[in-house]
């Protein structure tokens, strides 16, 4: 009986020791790894035209409508019309361009605004891809720089040659009409003088 009572007294001590050991194991066990959030780098790569023009599709286009997301977190597709085809597309064609949702990409495009696209075609999708920006807003400065890359496609604007009109068109017309009459009068006077001279000689 005494042995049973002694054993019962030791059970709580054993359970307390076991609980302490389990707590120590749990506290020292490494926490499960959690997915790190995707954040933008400290400095996104700058736009480099010499690198961008190497893409297979290069064109100047106007966005003709709002963008539509293909799926949550996926690319946003914009309808565009090609204004100037530089490489890989046809001028005047209507295309759907998927804007890459990357952290360093342009987040959205504005309807009825012009942009330069330096993009790739993956299957049926035209994708503005890559880690560097691949869509740039249209500016005269960018246009001039791209003209250096594609001199055969973007020709310089021809100089306009203007011709000044006569100060008085009516006076000019009057001179043109009167000129033949003046010539006839001169010839008539010369003929009259010759006739008079010949008449005098006959009389003499």
ABEGO torsion letter per residue (X at the ends): XAAAAAAAAAAAAAAAAAAAAAAAAAAABBBBBBBBBBBBBABBBBBBAAAAAABABBBBBBBABBBBBABBGBBBBBBBBBABBABGBBBGBBBBBBBBABAABBABBBBGBBBBBBBBBBEABBBBBEABBABBBBBAAAAAAAAAABAAABBBBBBBBBBBBBABAAAAAAAAAAAAAAAAAAAAAAAAAAAAAAAAAAAX
